[in-house]
């Protein structure tokens, strides 16, 4: 829980820094607030995080992406939010090295991932899927996929705000929204090799500076 709150708190700080403290005019902050609700972060904590991010004494977080390879040729993209890049790069490099991977240079693997915005909405909120899909294409919708009682809507990262507003204008409640890095190619590994990669990913995710870890490992059964 503490780890989740720390991660969301940094998302809020970055969102306020980039677009201001009012969620009504800052789609990225609305996303961060939605993520806070998803991990049951109390409203008071959310308000305090926004207030703290606007104060002159706020911690100056910046987004830094690290790229590299896990064992067995799996590309890894690590999104971080840090107030000390020297510490963060040292920690990331250590995990790569200790678990059989290697830290790469900027651009070494990022070209393998497309930056996407993902929205999750209830199926019951959409009366006619075909009609809805046609309407949302103008707002940037690229794909709609069923998953149990939900629809997963995907758009380019740059269209996050446009699609977010289009859904709100139609009165469709967003259950969850996030940014994703979708790999253009996947690599199948043996069970033993998968375990090697998972060890690296899990250790990387333990770091408080790390927000997300993306990879090119094929996890389908």
C-alpha positions in Angstrom: 0.0 0.0 0.0 2.8 2.4 0.9 4.6 1.7 -2.3 1.4 2.3 -4.3 0.8 5.6 -2.5 4.3 6.7 -3.2 4.0 5.9 -6.9 0.7 7.7 -7.2 1.9 10.7 -5.2 4.8 11.2 -7.7 2.3 10.9 -10.6 0.3 13.7 -9.0 3.4 15.8 -8.5 4.5 15.4 -12.2 0.9 16.1 -13.4 0.6 19.3 -11.4 4.0 20.4 -12.6 3.1 19.8 -16.3 -0.5 21.1 -16.3 -1.5 22.8 -13.1 -3.4 21.9 -10.0 -7.0 21.9 -11.4 -8.1 18.4 -12.6 -10.8 20.0 -14.6 -8.2 21.5 -16.9 -5.5 19.0 -16.5 -6.3 15.5 -18.0 -3.1 14.1 -16.7 -3.9 15.1 -13.2 -7.4 13.5 -13.6 -5.6 10.3 -14.6 -3.4 10.5 -11.5 -6.5 11.1 -9.3 -8.2 8.1 -10.9 -5.2 6.0 -10.2 -5.2 7.2 -6.6 -8.8 6.0 -6.2 -7.9 2.6 -7.7 -5.4 2.0 -4.9 -7.8 3.3 -2.3 -5.7 6.4 -1.5 -7.8 8.6 0.8 -9.1 11.8 -0.7 -7.3 13.9 2.0 -4.0 12.3 0.8 -4.8 13.2 -2.8 -5.6 16.8 -1.8 -2.5 17.1 0.2 -0.4 15.7 -2.6 -1.8 18.3 -5.0 -1.3 21.1 -2.5 2.3 20.0 -1.8 3.1 19.9 -5.5 2.0 23.6 -5.9 4.1 24.8 -3.0 7.5 26.4 -3.4 9.0 23.7 -1.2 7.7 20.9 -3.4 10.2 18.1 -4.4 11.3 18.6 -8.0 10.5 15.2 -9.6 11.4 14.6 -13.2 10.6 11.8 -15.6 13.5 9.7 -16.8 13.3 6.6 -19.0 16.0 4.0 -18.9 16.5 1.4 -21.5 18.3 -1.9 -21.6 18.1 -5.7 -21.9 17.2 -8.4 -19.5 18.6 -11.9 -19.9 17.8 -13.8 -23.1 17.6 -10.7 -25.3 14.4 -9.2 -23.7 14.2 -5.4 -24.2 13.3 -3.5 -21.1 11.9 0.1 -20.7 11.9 1.6 -17.2 9.9 4.7 -16.5 11.0 6.6 -13.4 10.0 9.7 -11.4 13.0 10.9 -9.5 14.4 13.9 -7.6 17.9 12.4 -7.8 18.9 11.0 -11.2 22.4 10.0 -9.9 20.8 7.7 -7.3 18.2 6.4 -9.7 20.6 5.5 -12.6 22.9 3.8 -10.1 20.0 1.7 -8.8 18.7 0.8 -12.2 22.2 -0.1 -13.5 22.8 -2.3 -10.4 19.6 -4.3 -11.0 20.4 -4.8 -14.7 23.9 -6.0 -13.8 23.0 -8.2 -10.9 20.2 -10.0 -12.7 22.0 -10.8 -15.9 20.9 -7.7 -18.0 22.6 -4.6 -19.2 21.7 -0.9 -19.2 21.6 0.6 -22.7 21.8 4.0 -24.1 18.9 6.3 -24.9 17.0 5.1 -28.0 18.5 1.6 -27.8 15.2 -0.1 -27.3 12.5 2.6 -27.1 11.8 2.3 -30.8 10.4 -1.2 -30.1 7.5 0.3 -28.0 4.6 2.5 -29.0 3.4 5.0 -26.4 -0.3 4.5 -25.8 -3.2 5.8 -23.7 -5.5 3.1 -22.4 -9.0 3.7 -20.9 -11.2 1.0 -19.2 -15.0 1.5 -19.3 -17.8 -0.8 -18.4 -19.6 -2.6 -21.3 -22.9 -1.5 -19.8 -21.9 2.1 -20.4 -21.9 1.6 -24.2 -25.3 0.8 -25.8 -24.0 0.3 -29.4 -20.4 -0.6 -29.8 -20.2 0.0 -33.5 -21.8 3.4 -33.3 -19.6 4.3 -30.3 -16.4 3.2 -32.1 -17.2 5.4 -35.1 -17.8 8.4 -32.9 -14.6 7.9 -30.9 -12.4 7.5 -33.9 -12.5 11.3 -34.4 -11.3 11.6 -30.8 -8.3 9.4 -31.4 -9.6 5.9 -30.7 -7.4 3.3 -32.4 -8.7 0.0 -30.9 -11.4 -1.3 -28.7 -11.1 -4.7 -27.0 -13.4 -6.8 -24.8 -12.2 -8.1 -21.5 -14.9 -9.7 -19.4 -17.4 -7.0 -18.5 -15.1 -4.2 -19.6 -13.9 -2.5 -22.8 -10.3 -1.5 -23.2 -9.9 1.6 -25.4 -6.5 2.4 -26.9 -5.3 5.7 -28.4 -2.0 7.3 -29.1 -0.4 8.9 -26.1 -0.8 12.4 -27.7 -4.6 11.8 -27.9 -5.1 11.1 -24.2 -6.7 14.4 -23.4 -8.9 14.4 -26.5 -10.3 10.9 -25.9 -10.6 11.5 -22.2 -12.8 14.6 -22.9 -14.9 12.8 -25.5 -15.7 10.0 -23.0 -16.6 12.6 -20.3 -18.8 14.6 -22.7 -20.8 11.4 -23.4 -21.2 10.8 -19.7 -19.2 7.5 -19.8 -17.5 6.8 -16.5 -13.8 5.9 -16.9 -13.1 2.9 -14.6 -9.3 3.2 -15.1 -6.9 5.0 -17.4 -3.2 4.6 -17.8 -0.3 5.1 -20.2 1.2 2.0 -21.7 4.2 1.1 -23.8 3.1 -1.5 -26.3 5.9 -3.6 -27.8 6.0 -4.0 -31.6 7.5 -7.4 -31.3 7.5 -10.2 -28.7 9.9 -12.9 -27.9 8.9 -16.4 -26.6 11.1 -17.9 -23.8 11.2 -21.2 -22.0 9.7 -21.3 -18.5 13.2 -21.2 -16.9 14.1 -18.2 -19.0 10.9 -16.4 -18.1 11.8 -16.8 -14.5 15.2 -15.1 -15.1 13.5 -12.1 -16.7 10.7 -11.9 -14.0 13.3 -11.7 -11.3 14.9 -8.7 -12.9 11.5 -7.0 -13.4 10.3 -7.6 -9.9 13.5 -6.3 -8.4 13.4 -3.2 -10.6 9.8 -2.5 -9.5 10.8 -2.6 -5.8 12.6 0.7 -6.3 10.5 3.7 -5.2 11.7 5.8 -8.1 10.4 3.2 -10.6 6.9 3.9 -12.0 6.6 1.2 -14.6 8.6 -1.5 -16.3 7.8 -2.6 -19.8 9.3 -5.6 -21.7 9.1 -7.6 -25.0 8.6 -11.0 -23.4 5.7 -13.0 -24.8 3.5 -13.8 -21.8 0.7 -15.5 -23.7 0.0 -19.1 -22.9 
